[in-house]
Amino acid sequence: MREPSIFTRILEGEIPSEIIAETENAFAIRDIHPQAPVHLLVIPKSADYRNVVELAAGDPDLLAELVGLANTLAMEHAGGDFRLVFNTGPDAGQTVFHVHAHVLGGRLEEKTLGA
Ligand code: 5GP
């Protein structure tokens, strides 16, 4: 059995982090090292999926739920517009292998994506 992920430990209250939203199957926290004025993480409660490819194949409804939660949070925290990022694999910057979406909003300075 794998060690519990950092996100499972946060969900279970073992590591302190404010849970800013929670649904039946997902929750959201603020990223500890924000890369944008608004930088949230939307995470399935289940740690069964290591990345978005596995999640899309195994539980597309849960992926859709994450996107819906990201949208709700972007409306609440970032005026509605947002960038949704799933780092997939170490070379793409993934460090936590419990699938999660980065919700980036506010004034995005990063110029390699988007306008
Ligand atoms: P990844 O690099 O896997 O795409 O994203 C993992 C994210 O989790 C990183 O942006 C990192 O800053 C964030 N993170 C790692 N540990 C913690 C933590 O203990 N609390 C919070 N709130 N975020 C964390």
Backbone and ligand atoms as CSV (ligand in chain L), in Angstrom:
chain,resi,resn,atom,element,x,y,z
A,1,MET,N,N,0.836,-1.202,0.000
A,1,MET,CA,C,0.000,0.000,0.000
A,1,MET,C,C,0.873,1.255,0.000
A,2,ARG,N,N,0.430,2.259,-0.761
A,2,ARG,CA,C,1.200,3.509,-0.830
A,2,ARG,C,C,1.024,4.317,0.455
A,3,GLU,N,N,2.022,5.115,0.771
A,3,GLU,CA,C,1.906,6.088,1.868
A,3,GLU,C,C,0.774,7.060,1.520
A,4,PRO,N,N,0.034,7.549,2.521
A,4,PRO,CA,C,-0.974,8.572,2.196
A,4,PRO,C,C,-0.308,9.810,1.586
A,5,SER,N,N,-0.961,10.375,0.588
A,5,SER,CA,C,-0.391,11.565,-0.066
A,5,SER,C,C,-0.507,12.763,0.871
A,6,ILE,N,N,0.225,13.805,0.544
A,6,ILE,CA,C,0.142,15.037,1.345
A,6,ILE,C,C,-1.294,15.561,1.349
A,7,PHE,N,N,-2.014,15.383,0.231
A,7,PHE,CA,C,-3.385,15.906,0.171
A,7,PHE,C,C,-4.333,15.069,1.038
A,8,THR,N,N,-4.115,13.757,1.074
A,8,THR,CA,C,-4.927,12.927,1.966
A,8,THR,C,C,-4.661,13.331,3.420
A,9,ARG,N,N,-3.420,13.620,3.718
A,9,ARG,CA,C,-3.084,14.006,5.097
A,9,ARG,C,C,-3.710,15.350,5.460
A,10,ILE,N,N,-3.784,16.252,4.480
A,10,ILE,CA,C,-4.475,17.532,4.724
A,10,ILE,C,C,-5.965,17.281,4.935
A,11,LEU,N,N,-6.563,16.463,4.066
A,11,LEU,CA,C,-7.998,16.165,4.175
A,11,LEU,C,C,-8.322,15.555,5.532
A,12,GLU,N,N,-7.436,14.727,6.034
A,12,GLU,CA,C,-7.687,14.054,7.312
A,12,GLU,C,C,-7.265,14.896,8.516
A,13,GLY,N,N,-6.783,16.116,8.248
A,13,GLY,CA,C,-6.456,17.034,9.337
A,13,GLY,C,C,-5.105,16.780,9.981
A,14,GLU,N,N,-4.312,15.915,9.366
A,14,GLU,CA,C,-2.987,15.595,9.920
A,14,GLU,C,C,-1.995,16.709,9.640
A,15,ILE,N,N,-2.194,17.393,8.502
A,15,ILE,CA,C,-1.350,18.538,8.142
A,15,ILE,C,C,-2.285,19.733,8.047
A,16,PRO,N,N,-1.965,20.823,8.741
A,16,PRO,CA,C,-2.893,21.951,8.744
A,16,PRO,C,C,-2.954,22.667,7.393
A,17,SER,N,N,-4.163,22.890,6.928
A,17,SER,CA,C,-4.410,23.688,5.730
A,17,SER,C,C,-5.908,23.932,5.699
A,18,GLU,N,N,-6.305,25.176,5.482
A,18,GLU,CA,C,-7.739,25.468,5.479
A,18,GLU,C,C,-8.383,24.833,4.250
A,19,ILE,N,N,-9.431,24.078,4.469
A,19,ILE,CA,C,-10.193,23.525,3.339
A,19,ILE,C,C,-11.220,24.583,2.948
A,20,ILE,N,N,-11.020,25.193,1.780
A,20,ILE,CA,C,-11.845,26.352,1.432
A,20,ILE,C,C,-13.133,25.942,0.737
A,21,ALA,N,N,-13.219,24.695,0.260
A,21,ALA,CA,C,-14.473,24.200,-0.329
A,21,ALA,C,C,-14.434,22.685,-0.274
A,22,GLU,N,N,-15.615,22.118,-0.172
A,22,GLU,CA,C,-15.698,20.657,-0.095
A,22,GLU,C,C,-17.006,20.206,-0.726
A,23,THR,N,N,-16.930,19.176,-1.560
A,23,THR,CA,C,-18.132,18.547,-2.092
A,23,THR,C,C,-18.084,17.085,-1.655
A,24,GLU,N,N,-19.030,16.301,-2.148
A,24,GLU,CA,C,-19.054,14.891,-1.734
A,24,GLU,C,C,-17.736,14.186,-2.073
A,25,ASN,N,N,-17.182,14.517,-3.227
A,25,ASN,CA,C,-16.033,13.759,-3.733
A,25,ASN,C,C,-14.748,14.554,-3.892
A,26,ALA,N,N,-14.778,15.843,-3.575
A,26,ALA,CA,C,-13.603,16.682,-3.829
A,26,ALA,C,C,-13.490,17.778,-2.778
A,27,PHE,N,N,-12.307,18.374,-2.730
A,27,PHE,CA,C,-12.093,19.501,-1.818
A,27,PHE,C,C,-11.067,20.444,-2.437
A,28,ALA,N,N,-10.946,21.628,-1.830
A,28,ALA,CA,C,-10.018,22.621,-2.368
A,28,ALA,C,C,-9.273,23.304,-1.237
A,29,ILE,N,N,-7.995,23.638,-1.546
A,29,ILE,CA,C,-7.146,24.361,-0.603
A,29,ILE,C,C,-6.412,25.456,-1.380
A,30,ARG,N,N,-5.783,26.380,-0.657
A,30,ARG,CA,C,-4.881,27.349,-1.304
A,30,ARG,C,C,-3.515,26.703,-1.457
A,31,ASP,N,N,-2.867,26.927,-2.588
A,31,ASP,CA,C,-1.514,26.401,-2.770
A,31,ASP,C,C,-0.570,27.108,-1.800
A,32,ILE,N,N,0.306,26.331,-1.187
A,32,ILE,CA,C,1.225,26.887,-0.192
A,32,ILE,C,C,2.276,27.792,-0.835
A,33,HIS,N,N,2.560,27.602,-2.113
A,33,HIS,CA,C,3.512,28.447,-2.850
A,33,HIS,C,C,2.811,29.037,-4.075
A,34,PRO,N,N,1.992,30.066,-3.850
A,34,PRO,CA,C,1.160,30.566,-4.962
A,34,PRO,C,C,1.975,31.111,-6.125
A,35,GLN,N,N,1.549,30.751,-7.330
A,35,GLN,CA,C,2.205,31.198,-8.568
A,35,GLN,C,C,1.356,32.229,-9.305
A,36,ALA,N,N,0.277,32.666,-8.687
A,36,ALA,CA,C,-0.625,33.645,-9.296
A,36,ALA,C,C,-1.372,34.322,-8.144
A,37,PRO,N,N,-1.988,35.479,-8.395
A,37,PRO,CA,C,-2.732,36.147,-7.309
A,37,PRO,C,C,-3.757,35.213,-6.650
A,38,VAL,N,N,-4.396,34.393,-7.446
A,38,VAL,CA,C,-5.272,33.343,-6.894
A,38,VAL,C,C,-4.706,32.009,-7.374
A,39,HIS,N,N,-4.347,31.151,-6.442
A,39,HIS,CA,C,-3.791,29.842,-6.812
A,39,HIS,C,C,-4.356,28.809,-5.844
A,40,LEU,N,N,-5.346,28.085,-6.350
A,40,LEU,CA,C,-6.047,27.092,-5.541
A,40,LEU,C,C,-5.768,25.710,-6.114
A,41,LEU,N,N,-5.953,24.705,-5.297
A,41,LEU,CA,C,-5.825,23.314,-5.741
A,41,LEU,C,C,-7.168,22.640,-5.518
A,42,VAL,N,N,-7.663,21.981,-6.563
A,42,VAL,CA,C,-8.913,21.221,-6.477
A,42,VAL,C,C,-8.533,19.750,-6.581
A,43,ILE,N,N,-8.986,18.971,-5.599
A,43,ILE,CA,C,-8.413,17.634,-5.390
A,43,ILE,C,C,-9.543,16.630,-5.124
A,44,PRO,N,N,-9.522,15.479,-5.794
A,44,PRO,CA,C,-10.495,14.450,-5.414
A,44,PRO,C,C,-10.149,13.901,-4.023
A,45,LYS,N,N,-11.170,13.549,-3.263
A,45,LYS,CA,C,-10.894,12.946,-1.953
A,45,LYS,C,C,-10.184,11.605,-2.128
A,46,SER,N,N,-10.554,10.888,-3.170
A,46,SER,CA,C,-9.913,9.605,-3.449
A,46,SER,C,C,-8.501,9.817,-3.992
A,47,ALA,N,N,-7.565,9.054,-3.478
A,47,ALA,CA,C,-6.187,9.111,-3.984
A,47,ALA,C,C,-5.931,8.014,-5.019
A,48,ASP,N,N,-7.007,7.453,-5.580
A,48,ASP,CA,C,-6.852,6.311,-6.496
A,48,ASP,C,C,-6.185,6.678,-7.815
A,49,TYR,N,N,-6.260,7.964,-8.193
A,49,TYR,CA,C,-5.769,8.371,-9.515
A,49,TYR,C,C,-4.538,9.245,-9.340
A,50,ARG,N,N,-3.465,8.857,-10.014
A,50,ARG,CA,C,-2.203,9.578,-9.847
A,50,ARG,C,C,-2.148,10.846,-10.683
A,51,ASN,N,N,-2.872,10.858,-11.784
A,51,ASN,CA,C,-2.815,12.035,-12.667
A,51,ASN,C,C,-4.120,12.127,-13.457
A,52,VAL,N,N,-4.243,13.190,-14.241
A,52,VAL,CA,C,-5.521,13.464,-14.917
A,52,VAL,C,C,-5.822,12.437,-15.997
A,53,VAL,N,N,-4.795,11.812,-16.566
A,53,VAL,CA,C,-5.043,10.795,-17.599
A,53,VAL,C,C,-5.732,9.588,-16.949
A,54,GLU,N,N,-5.211,9.165,-15.814
A,54,GLU,CA,C,-5.835,8.043,-15.093
A,54,GLU,C,C,-7.248,8.415,-14.649
A,55,LEU,N,N,-7.421,9.659,-14.187
A,55,LEU,CA,C,-8.746,10.083,-13.715
A,55,LEU,C,C,-9.756,10.106,-14.867
A,56,ALA,N,N,-9.342,10.644,-15.997
A,56,ALA,CA,C,-10.261,10.727,-17.143
A,56,ALA,C,C,-10.684,9.339,-17.602
A,57,ALA,N,N,-9.746,8.390,-17.566
A,57,ALA,CA,C,-10.068,7.030,-17.999
A,57,ALA,C,C,-10.914,6.307,-16.947
A,58,GLY,N,N,-10.624,6.556,-15.672
A,58,GLY,CA,C,-11.251,5.766,-14.611
A,58,GLY,C,C,-12.546,6.342,-14.069
A,59,ASP,N,N,-12.680,7.668,-14.081
A,59,ASP,CA,C,-13.871,8.281,-13.483
A,59,ASP,C,C,-14.110,9.654,-14.107
A,60,PRO,N,N,-14.592,9.669,-15.367
A,60,PRO,CA,C,-14.796,10.964,-16.033
A,60,PRO,C,C,-15.778,11.869,-15.301
A,61,ASP,N,N,-16.740,11.297,-14.591
A,61,ASP,CA,C,-17.688,12.147,-13.853
A,61,ASP,C,C,-16.971,12.916,-12.743
A,62,LEU,N,N,-16.006,12.257,-12.122
A,62,LEU,CA,C,-15.250,12.936,-11.066
A,62,LEU,C,C,-14.387,14.047,-11.656
A,63,LEU,N,N,-13.832,13.811,-12.844
A,63,LEU,CA,C,-13.069,14.875,-13.516
A,63,LEU,C,C,-13.991,16.065,-13.799
A,64,ALA,N,N,-15.194,15.776,-14.257
A,64,ALA,CA,C,-16.148,16.860,-14.531
A,64,ALA,C,C,-16.507,17.590,-13.226
A,65,GLU,N,N,-16.593,16.857,-12.145
A,65,GLU,CA,C,-16.895,17.483,-10.849
A,65,GLU,C,C,-15.760,18.441,-10.441
A,66,LEU,N,N,-14.514,18.029,-10.698
A,66,LEU,CA,C,-13.382,18.909,-10.372
A,66,LEU,C,C,-13.454,20.202,-11.185
A,67,VAL,N,N,-13.785,20.063,-12.471
A,67,VAL,CA,C,-13.869,21.253,-13.326
A,67,VAL,C,C,-14.989,22.169,-12.828
A,68,GLY,N,N,-16.111,21.583,-12.437
A,68,GLY,CA,C,-17.223,22.381,-11.907
A,68,GLY,C,C,-16.832,23.107,-10.629
A,69,LEU,N,N,-16.118,22.420,-9.749
A,69,LEU,CA,C,-15.688,23.055,-8.496
A,69,LEU,C,C,-14.679,24.166,-8.792
A,70,ALA,N,N,-13.780,23.915,-9.744
A,70,ALA,CA,C,-12.821,24.954,-10.137
A,70,ALA,C,C,-13.558,26.202,-10.622
A,71,ASN,N,N,-14.588,26.003,-11.413
A,71,ASN,CA,C,-15.361,27.139,-11.936
A,71,ASN,C,C,-16.046,27.900,-10.801
A,72,THR,N,N,-16.658,27.181,-9.881
A,72,THR,CA,C,-17.328,27.830,-8.740
A,72,THR,C,C,-16.323,28.655,-7.945
A,73,LEU,N,N,-15.154,28.086,-7.705
A,73,LEU,CA,C,-14.142,28.793,-6.914
A,73,LEU,C,C,-13.608,30.008,-7.667
A,74,ALA,N,N,-13.438,29.866,-8.976
A,74,ALA,CA,C,-12.951,31.003,-9.764
A,74,ALA,C,C,-13.969,32.142,-9.735
A,75,MET,N,N,-15.256,31.803,-9.730
A,75,MET,CA,C,-16.292,32.850,-9.612
A,75,MET,C,C,-16.155,33.554,-8.262
A,76,GLU,N,N,-15.915,32.785,-7.230
A,76,GLU,CA,C,-15.857,33.352,-5.870
A,76,GLU,C,C,-14.572,34.135,-5.617
A,77,HIS,N,N,-13.460,33.660,-6.188
A,77,HIS,CA,C,-12.144,34.195,-5.781
A,77,HIS,C,C,-11.436,34.993,-6.870
A,78,ALA,N,N,-11.855,34.848,-8.120
A,78,ALA,CA,C,-11.039,35.423,-9.203
A,78,ALA,C,C,-11.879,36.071,-10.301
A,79,GLY,N,N,-13.106,36.457,-10.005
A,79,GLY,CA,C,-13.916,37.150,-11.006
A,79,GLY,C,C,-14.407,36.266,-12.136
A,80,GLY,N,N,-14.193,34.968,-12.041
A,80,GLY,CA,C,-14.786,34.042,-13.009
A,80,GLY,C,C,-13.809,33.460,-14.017
A,81,ASP,N,N,-12.776,34.221,-14.405
A,81,ASP,CA,C,-11.829,33.692,-15.397
A,81,ASP,C,C,-10.704,32.940,-14.693
A,82,PHE,N,N,-10.260,31.875,-15.318
A,82,PHE,CA,C,-9.219,31.086,-14.656
A,82,PHE,C,C,-8.480,30.215,-15.650
A,83,ARG,N,N,-7.319,29.772,-15.234
A,83,ARG,CA,C,-6.534,28.788,-15.986
A,83,ARG,C,C,-6.502,27.520,-15.147
A,84,LEU,N,N,-6.750,26.384,-15.788
A,84,LEU,CA,C,-6.789,25.100,-15.086
A,84,LEU,C,C,-5.592,24.274,-15.560
A,85,VAL,N,N,-4.737,23.874,-14.630
A,85,VAL,CA,C,-3.495,23.174,-14.993
A,85,VAL,C,C,-3.419,21.848,-14.256
A,86,PHE,N,N,-3.182,20.789,-15.009
A,86,PHE,CA,C,-2.886,19.477,-14.420
A,86,PHE,C,C,-1.459,19.121,-14.818
A,87,ASN,N,N,-0.500,19.344,-13.963
A,87,ASN,CA,C,0.847,18.873,-14.276
A,87,ASN,C,C,0.802,17.354,-14.302
A,88,THR,N,N,1.379,16.775,-15.338
A,88,THR,CA,C,1.280,15.326,-15.527
A,88,THR,C,C,2.665,14.754,-15.791
A,89,GLY,N,N,3.252,14.196,-14.721
A,89,GLY,CA,C,4.596,13.630,-14.823
A,89,GLY,C,C,5.653,14.596,-14.301
A,90,PRO,N,N,6.742,14.048,-13.785
A,90,PRO,CA,C,7.795,14.865,-13.172
A,90,PRO,C,C,8.389,15.908,-14.111
A,91,ASP,N,N,8.557,15.573,-15.393
A,91,ASP,CA,C,9.160,16.548,-16.304
A,91,ASP,C,C,8.230,17.729,-16.562
A,92,ALA,N,N,6.954,17.542,-16.263
A,92,ALA,CA,C,5.991,18.639,-16.395
A,92,ALA,C,C,5.778,19.359,-15.063
A,93,GLY,N,N,6.557,18.980,-14.053
A,93,GLY,CA,C,6.473,19.687,-12.775
A,93,GLY,C,C,5.585,19.024,-11.743
A,94,GLN,N,N,5.057,17.830,-12.041
A,94,GLN,CA,C,4.207,17.181,-11.037
A,94,GLN,C,C,5.074,16.664,-9.886
A,95,THR,N,N,4.685,17.029,-8.680
A,95,THR,CA,C,5.423,16.592,-7.485
A,95,THR,C,C,4.562,15.753,-6.554
A,96,VAL,N,N,3.240,15.881,-6.678
A,96,VAL,CA,C,2.328,15.120,-5.815
A,96,VAL,C,C,1.502,14.212,-6.722
A,97,PHE,N,N,1.605,12.904,-6.489
A,97,PHE,CA,C,0.995,11.927,-7.407
A,97,PHE,C,C,-0.348,11.439,-6.869
A,98,HIS,N,N,-1.150,12.426,-6.524
A,98,HIS,CA,C,-2.571,12.306,-6.167
A,98,HIS,C,C,-3.187,13.426,-7.002
A,99,VAL,N,N,-3.940,13.026,-8.034
A,99,VAL,CA,C,-4.326,14.008,-9.052
A,99,VAL,C,C,-4.925,15.272,-8.419
A,100,HIS,N,N,-4.567,16.425,-8.989
A,100,HIS,CA,C,-5.078,17.706,-8.507
A,100,HIS,C,C,-5.015,18.706,-9.644
A,101,ALA,N,N,-5.956,19.646,-9.625
A,101,ALA,CA,C,-5.970,20.727,-10.613
A,101,ALA,C,C,-5.516,22.006,-9.940
A,102,HIS,N,N,-4.610,22.711,-10.610
A,102,HIS,CA,C,-4.254,24.058,-10.168
A,102,HIS,C,C,-5.267,25.019,-10.803
A,103,VAL,N,N,-5.896,25.847,-9.983
A,103,VAL,CA,C,-6.811,26.874,-10.478
A,103,VAL,C,C,-6.089,28.210,-10.307
A,104,LEU,N,N,-5.708,28.797,-11.439
A,104,LEU,CA,C,-4.930,30.030,-11.397
A,104,LEU,C,C,-5.815,31.170,-11.885
A,105,GLY,N,N,-5.821,32.264,-11.114
A,105,GLY,CA,C,-6.658,33.393,-11.500
A,105,GLY,C,C,-6.072,34.698,-11.016
A,106,GLY,N,N,-6.816,35.764,-11.262
A,106,GLY,CA,C,-6.272,37.092,-10.991
A,106,GLY,C,C,-5.482,37.523,-12.210
A,107,ARG,N,N,-4.534,38.424,-12.028
A,107,ARG,CA,C,-3.745,38.894,-13.175
A,107,ARG,C,C,-2.611,37.932,-13.431
A,108,LEU,N,N,-2.736,37.125,-14.501
A,108,LEU,CA,C,-1.739,36.094,-14.771
A,108,LEU,C,C,-0.578,36.705,-15.554
A,109,GLU,N,N,0.628,36.573,-15.022
A,109,GLU,CA,C,1.813,37.202,-15.617
A,109,GLU,C,C,2.522,36.258,-16.582
A,110,GLU,N,N,2.248,34.967,-16.440
A,110,GLU,CA,C,3.004,33.969,-17.206
A,110,GLU,C,C,2.607,34.071,-18.686
A,111,LYS,N,N,3.614,34.276,-19.564
A,111,LYS,CA,C,3.306,34.656,-20.950
A,111,LYS,C,C,3.470,33.518,-21.945
A,112,THR,N,N,3.876,32.353,-21.506
A,112,THR,CA,C,4.086,31.293,-22.487
A,112,THR,C,C,2.777,30.609,-22.880
A,113,LEU,N,N,1.723,30.819,-22.096
A,113,LEU,CA,C,0.407,30.291,-22.433
A,113,LEU,C,C,-0.556,31.457,-22.498
A,114,GLY,N,N,-1.511,31.358,-23.397
A,114,GLY,CA,C,-2.515,32.411,-23.454
A,114,GLY,C,C,-1.955,33.648,-24.122
A,115,ALA,N,N,-2.731,34.722,-24.085
A,115,ALA,CA,C,-2.357,35.933,-24.815
A,115,ALA,C,C,-1.235,36.688,-24.118
L,1,5GP,P1,P,2.314,19.647,-8.551
L,1,5GP,O1,O,3.723,20.172,-8.507
L,1,5GP,O2,O,2.274,18.188,-8.179
L,1,5GP,O3,O,1.580,19.956,-9.815
L,1,5GP,O4,O,1.527,20.467,-7.449
L,1,5GP,C1,C,1.642,20.227,-6.084
L,1,5GP,C2,C,1.327,21.546,-5.416
L,1,5GP,O5,O,1.060,21.284,-4.053
L,1,5GP,C3,C,2.492,22.544,-5.460
L,1,5GP,O6,O,2.086,23.709,-6.180
L,1,5GP,C4,C,2.787,22.824,-4.008
L,1,5GP,O7,O,3.085,24.179,-3.757
L,1,5GP,C5,C,1.516,22.371,-3.299
L,1,5GP,N1,N,1.749,21.892,-1.949
L,1,5GP,C6,C,2.687,20.975,-1.571
L,1,5GP,N2,N,2.605,20.749,-0.242
L,1,5GP,C7,C,1.581,21.529,0.218
L,1,5GP,C8,C,1.026,21.719,1.523
L,1,5GP,O8,O,1.436,21.148,2.528
L,1,5GP,N3,N,-0.029,22.597,1.614
L,1,5GP,C9,C,-0.516,23.257,0.517
L,1,5GP,N4,N,-1.560,24.087,0.727
L,1,5GP,N5,N,-0.004,23.093,-0.720
L,1,5GP,C10,C,1.036,22.246,-0.871
